[in-house]
Amino acid sequence: DDDGSLFQALPTAAANVNKLGVLPLAVIVFYNVSGGPFGVETAVRAGGNMFALLGFIIGPLVWSVQEALMTAELGTTFPEAGAGVAWVEEAFGPSAGWMCGYLGWMAGATDNAIYPVLFLDYLLEVVSSNTSEEVDMHPVLRFLTLAIASIGLGYINWRGLPVVGQMSVVICIIAMSPFLILVVVGCFKLDPKRWFELPNNNNNNTGETIMQGVLWRPFLNNLFWNLNSFDAAGSFAGEIENAGTMFPKAMRLAIFLVAGCYLFPLLIAIGASSAEREDWTDGYFAVVNGEVVGPWLEALTIFAAAISNIALFQAELSADSFQLMGMAERGE
């Protein structure tokens, strides 16, 4: 009987070892939603200094918090890999659940295809900046590099969610370090008056609808893109020990990570640099980091953007694969 009890306890102990902690889960959710302030340039260009800052203050409160609370509630009610599929199926039936899962998987797989490409392009940009020569890869070599990278990252994902979580934490520390340096150094160079600069109506050459100097469609679209997808975390609700308590904690931590990674670097970048609204094109955050701190931080920011794509790929692949597993378990 004692031996039988011991062998019955082994699977439970092994299962607990393979459970996620609060921090790894929060970081995976962070990469499902954000991945850092890379890509916020459109919000500044479309809305100007003051509206961009207001957007990343109000946006998390209006959208991200609500989405995260919904995910925490439904995730603990249905702690299974199907996540949104289970929620929709329980509310609207199997057909709607299947359609939700299929469309979600298609969107995720399509979106995930870009991250290895971005990773390679960023690395080539770092090499080019160091050699002062443009690096041009042969198409066959480029294809093989991307294929090997995708297979390698897929293997890491296959090793399990705890491995992905630990890897994501390490990448997060490295990828966010340039912005931590920017905040620490730049806070001594701030001109707070720049935070309150309003946009004007003289820069609309795009044909977009403009009100109060703001290009509202790209502005709101960029905010939504940067603050959305907390619901992907529902697929991991069953992968954390004591989900009823720990899963909501992970979601709260993820909200702070997402909101903080946008707001604090933006406050410094806008307040400590001489950048005009028109300067904020894609990738301009690296230029601002170089202006405020030094050229070495610009190169480090580009490298951080490159490795951030690895964690973005892993987080998306994990959510998609767990959702498919959940659909299979439900017989979808």
GISULHU-V515609 format. One record per residue. RES is the residue in one letter. NEAR is the number of other ideal C-beta (glycine too) atoms within 12 Angstrom. D_FIRST is the distance of its C-alpha to the first C-alpha in Angstrom with 1 decimal. Layout:
res-><RES:RES>
near-><NEAR:NEAR>
d_first-><D_FIRST:D_FIRST>
This chain:
res-><D:D:D:G:S:L:F:Q:A:L:P:T:A:A:A:N:V:N:K:L:G:V:L:P:L:A:V:I:V:F:Y:N:V:S:G:G:P:F:G:V:E:T:A:V:R:A:G:G:N:M:F:A:L:L:G:F:I:I:G:P:L:V:W:S:V:Q:E:A:L:M:T:A:E:L:G:T:T:F:P:E:A:G:A:G:V:A:W:V:E:E:A:F:G:P:S:A:G:W:M:C:G:Y:L:G:W:M:A:G:A:T:D:N:A:I:Y:P:V:L:F:L:D:Y:L:L:E:V:V:S:S:N:T:S:E:E:V:D:M:H:P:V:L:R:F:L:T:L:A:I:A:S:I:G:L:G:Y:I:N:W:R:G:L:P:V:V:G:Q:M:S:V:V:I:C:I:I:A:M:S:P:F:L:I:L:V:V:V:G:C:F:K:L:D:P:K:R:W:F:E:L:P:N:N:N:N:N:N:T:G:E:T:I:M:Q:G:V:L:W:R:P:F:L:N:N:L:F:W:N:L:N:S:F:D:A:A:G:S:F:A:G:E:I:E:N:A:G:T:M:F:P:K:A:M:R:L:A:I:F:L:V:A:G:C:Y:L:F:P:L:L:I:A:I:G:A:S:S:A:E:R:E:D:W:T:D:G:Y:F:A:V:V:N:G:E:V:V:G:P:W:L:E:A:L:T:I:F:A:A:A:I:S:N:I:A:L:F:Q:A:E:L:S:A:D:S:F:Q:L:M:G:M:A:E:R:G:E>
near-><7:8:9:9:10:12:13:13:14:14:12:15:14:14:17:17:14:22:28:39:28:29:26:38:47:39:44:50:52:46:46:47:42:45:42:41:46:38:33:42:34:32:45:47:34:36:41:37:36:31:36:46:32:29:38:40:24:22:37:33:21:19:28:42:23:20:33:40:23:23:41:37:24:32:41:29:22:30:33:30:33:38:49:45:43:37:32:31:27:20:16:16:14:20:14:20:29:27:20:32:38:22:20:34:33:17:21:33:22:14:26:33:22:20:34:32:25:30:36:30:26:34:29:26:24:25:21:18:25:18:12:8:10:11:20:12:19:10:10:10:15:20:16:16:22:28:18:16:27:28:17:20:33:23:16:26:31:16:18:25:36:29:22:41:37:24:31:45:30:22:36:38:23:25:39:37:26:41:42:28:26:42:30:19:26:32:21:14:22:21:21:17:13:28:26:18:23:20:31:17:17:11:21:24:11:16:9:22:17:24:17:19:26:33:31:25:21:28:38:28:21:32:37:24:24:36:38:27:36:45:37:42:52:46:49:52:43:33:40:38:27:20:31:17:16:29:41:31:26:41:43:27:30:45:35:26:39:42:34:27:41:44:36:32:46:44:36:37:47:46:32:30:33:16:32:20:35:19:23:35:20:21:27:33:43:41:27:39:39:28:25:36:33:18:17:19:31:29:27:31:43:36:31:39:40:37:38:40:38:39:44:44:43:47:47:40:38:45:47:36:30:42:44:27:26:38:32:18:21:26:14:27>
d_first-><0.0:3.8:5.4:4.9:6.2:8.6:9.9:10.4:12.3:14.5:16.8:17.4:18.4:20.5:22.1:23.1:24.7:26.8:28.0:31.6:33.0:35.9:38.6:37.8:37.6:40.8:42.6:41.5:42.9:46.0:46.6:46.1:48.9:51.1:50.7:53.4:57.1:58.1:60.0:61.3:64.8:65.7:65.1:67.6:70.1:70.0:69.8:71.3:70.0:69.6:68.2:65.7:64.4:64.4:62.5:59.6:59.6:59.8:58.0:54.5:54.9:56.3:54.0:51.2:49.8:49.8:48.2:45.5:44.8:44.6:42.2:40.0:39.9:39.4:37.0:34.6:35.1:34.4:32.2:32.5:34.4:37.1:38.6:42.2:41.5:39.0:41.3:44.3:42.5:41.2:44.8:47.0:45.0:43.7:47.1:47.8:44.4:44.9:48.4:47.2:44.6:47.1:49.9:47.6:46.3:49.9:51.2:48.5:48.9:52.7:52.5:50.1:52.5:55.0:52.8:52.9:56.6:57.1:55.1:57.4:60.5:59.8:59.1:62.4:64.1:62.8:64.0:67.4:67.9:67.4:69.6:72.2:72.0:70.5:67.6:67.8:65.0:65.7:64.2:62.2:60.8:60.1:58.2:56.1:55.4:54.2:52.2:50.4:49.8:48.3:46.0:44.9:44.2:42.4:40.1:39.3:38.6:36.3:34.2:33.0:34.1:33.0:35.3:38.1:37.6:37.9:40.9:42.5:42.4:44.1:46.7:47.3:48.1:50.5:52.1:52.8:54.1:57.7:57.8:56.5:59.3:61.7:60.7:61.0:64.3:65.8:65.5:68.4:70.6:70.1:72.9:71.4:74.4:73.2:70.3:72.7:74.9:75.4:75.9:79.3:80.4:82.3:79.6:78.8:79.7:76.7:77.8:74.8:75.3:75.9:75.9:76.5:76.4:72.8:71.9:69.4:67.8:66.7:65.9:63.5:62.1:61.3:59.7:57.5:56.5:55.5:53.6:51.8:48.4:45.9:44.4:43.1:40.4:38.8:37.2:35.1:33.9:30.4:30.3:30.4:27.6:28.1:31.0:32.3:33.4:33.8:35.5:38.5:38.8:39.0:41.6:43.7:43.6:44.7:47.7:48.9:48.6:50.5:53.2:53.6:54.0:56.9:58.7:58.9:60.1:62.6:64.0:64.8:65.9:68.3:69.5:69.9:71.3:74.7:73.2:75.1:73.5:74.8:73.1:69.6:68.9:65.6:64.3:66.8:64.1:64.1:67.9:67.6:65.1:67.6:70.4:68.7:66.9:68.2:68.3:65.1:63.1:64.5:63.1:59.8:59.6:60.2:57.4:55.1:56.1:55.2:51.7:51.1:51.4:48.3:46.1:47.9:47.1:43.4:43.1:44.9:43.0:39.6:40.7:42.1:39.2:36.6:39.0:39.1:35.4:35.3:38.0:36.1:33.0:35.3:36.9:40.3>
